Amino acid sequence: MKNVTTTVGNRAVVSPEEWTASRIALLKAEKELTHRSDEVARMRQQLPCVEIHKNYVFDTDNGKLSLEALFDSRSQLLVYHFMFGPDYAAGCASCSSIADSFNGITEHLKSHDVMLWAISRAPLTKLQAFKSRMGWSFPWASSFESDFNYDFGVSYTAEQMEAGAYHNYKKEDPIIHARYKSDGSSDVAMLSGTDLFTYVKERPGMSAFIREGDRIFHTYSAFERGVDILWNMYQWLDRAPLGRNENSFWLKHHDQYNNEQNGSGKSCCH
C-alpha cells in the first residue's frame, strides 16, 4: 500500500472539496480586509494638510528645481524618501527593491495628475551613477543642500540619534555610536558601503503633497511598516506558498543575485 502524504510543510493535504471550502472561508477574511483598506484610504484622503512655506531647492538632471517645479505641472506630488546618504557608496538595498517597480508606474501616475519622485540626501552625481547601474529612469532628486530630509523625518544628525530621534511620530531610544559597528549583524549597511550607525541616520518613507496655484500643502507621510504596501515584491511573497519566509538577511541589489536561488531571509530596516 502506498504511503499517503497528509501534510506538506505545515499544510494539510485535503480533497478538492475541502480545499474549496477553506478557500471560501479565507476569501471572506480577504474581502473584510479589502473593505477595511478602502475605509482607511478614505480616512487618509480626508487627513488635514499643512501648508509648506520653506523654499526647498533640489539638484536634478534638469538643474536646480524647487519643490513646486517637481510637480511638473501636475497638482499632486508623491515622494519616496530613498535611503542614500552622502556617505553611502550605494543606495539602500531595501529601498532599491521598492524602487525597482518605479519605472513601470511613473507614466501611469503622470496621466492621473500625479508626479512621482525619489529624493535622497546623497549628491546628485552619486544618485546618477547608481541610477545608471540599476537601469532606472524614474525622476530622482538630491536634497544634499536642503533641509528637506530633516524636516520630513527621514534624516538625522549623529547628535539627534544619540539623544533619541523623533521618528515615525514617536521618540526613539538613544542610539549610541559605539554600539553601531559594521559587523556581521549589519550586512545591509555594508551593501551601502557604510557602517550601521551612518546607515540608520537615513530612513525610508514616503510623503504626499498637493498644489493649488502657487501654494503647496503636505497631506501625508508614512514610515517603517507604513511603506510595506509600496513593496510590491512582498505583495507577491505574501501569496507564495511559503510567504515571506524570512529568518536571516537576504536582500541584495537586483544585479547582485547572479541567478542564485537564495534561502529564506529577512529584509532589514523596514
C-alpha positions, 0 to 999 in steps of 0.5 A: 500500500502506498504511503499517503502524504497528509501534510506538506510543510505545515499544510494539510493535504485535503480533497478538492472539496475541502480545499474549496471550502477553506478557500471560501472561508479565507476569501471572506477574511480577504474581502473584510480586509479589502473593505477595511483598506478602502475605509482607511484610504478614505480616512487618509484622503480626508487627513488635514494638510499643512501648508509648506512655506520653506523654499526647498531647492533640489539638484536634478538632471534638469538643474536646480528645481524647487519643490513646486517645479517637481510637480511638473505641472501636475497638482499632486506630488508623491515622494519616496524618501530613498535611503542614500546618504552622502556617505553611502557608496550605494543606495539602500538595498531595501529601498532599491527593491521598492524602487525597482517597480518605479519605472513601470508606474511613473507614466501611469501616475503622470496621466492621473495628475500625479508626479512621482519622485525619489529624493535622497540626501546623497549628491546628485552625481552619486544618485546618477551613477547608481541610477545608471547601474540599476537601469532606472529612469524614474525622476530622482532628486538630491536634497544634499543642500536642503533641509528637506530630509530633516524636516520630513523625518527621514534624516538625522544628525549623529547628535539627534540619534544619540539623544533619541530621534523623533521618528515615525511620530514617536521618540526613539531610544538613544542610539549610541555610536559605539554600539553601531559597528559594521559587523556581521549583524549589519550586512545591509549597511555594508551593501551601502558601503557604510557602517550601521550607525551612518546607515540608520541616520537615513530612513525610508518613507514616503510623503504626499503633497498637493498644489493649488496655484502657487501654494503647496500643502503636505497631506501625508507621510508614512514610515517603517511598516507604513511603506510595506504596501509600496513593496510590491515584491512582498505583495507577491511573497505574501501569496507564495506558498511559503510567504515571506519566509524570512529568518536571516538577511537576504536582500541584495541589489537586483544585479547582485543575485547572479541567478542564485536561488537564495534561502529564506531571509529577512529584509532589514530596516523596514 
